[in-house]
Amino acid sequence: MKKIKGIIDRFEEGFAVVEIEGVTKDYPKIIFPKEAEVGDVVYITGDKVTIDKNETKKLEKEIKDLMNEVWED
């Protein structure tokens, strides 16, 4: 079974909207761990979802660094 890497974009009425390679896809929220949050990097294999906290922290840092670059005077 293929492992899909994505980022949780938002939660809507029982669904998690996940961005995968620039495209969003809805997955049943029930398959996500309870601690899943918007912005988490996740791996989806069939109906099993795991959160990659290390990748999530790395992504948060990249975004923060980009924001600092953009807003520098």
C-alpha positions in Angstrom: 0.0 0.0 0.0 1.3 3.5 -0.9 2.3 5.9 1.8 1.1 9.5 1.0 2.8 12.5 2.6 0.7 15.6 3.2 0.1 18.6 5.4 -3.2 19.1 7.3 -4.7 22.3 5.9 -7.9 22.4 8.0 -10.7 20.4 9.6 -14.3 20.6 8.3 -17.4 18.8 9.5 -15.9 15.3 10.1 -13.2 15.7 7.5 -9.5 16.6 7.5 -8.5 18.5 4.4 -4.9 17.5 3.6 -2.6 19.2 1.1 -0.7 16.7 -1.0 1.7 18.1 -3.6 -0.3 21.3 -3.9 -3.7 19.7 -4.2 -6.2 19.3 -1.3 -8.0 16.1 -0.6 -10.6 15.3 2.1 -10.1 12.3 4.5 -12.4 11.1 7.2 -11.3 12.9 10.4 -11.9 9.6 12.4 -8.7 8.1 10.9 -6.5 10.9 12.2 -4.9 10.7 15.7 -6.8 12.9 18.3 -3.7 15.1 18.7 -3.6 16.0 15.0 -3.5 19.7 14.3 -3.6 22.1 11.4 -0.1 22.3 9.9 1.0 18.8 10.9 3.0 16.8 8.4 1.2 13.4 8.1 1.7 10.1 6.4 -1.5 8.4 5.2 -1.4 4.6 4.4 -4.8 3.3 3.6 -6.9 4.2 6.6 -3.9 4.7 9.0 -2.5 8.2 9.6 0.7 9.0 11.5 2.0 12.4 12.4 5.7 13.2 11.7 6.4 15.7 14.5 10.1 16.2 13.4 9.0 17.1 9.8 6.3 19.4 11.3 8.8 21.3 13.4 11.2 21.5 10.4 8.3 23.0 8.3 7.3 25.4 11.0 10.9 26.7 11.2 11.1 27.1 7.4 7.9 29.1 7.4 9.0 31.2 10.3 12.4 31.9 8.6 10.7 32.8 5.3 8.3 35.2 7.2 11.2 36.9 8.9 13.0 37.3 5.6 9.9 38.9 4.0 9.2 41.3 6.9 12.9 42.4 7.4 13.4 46.1 7.0 
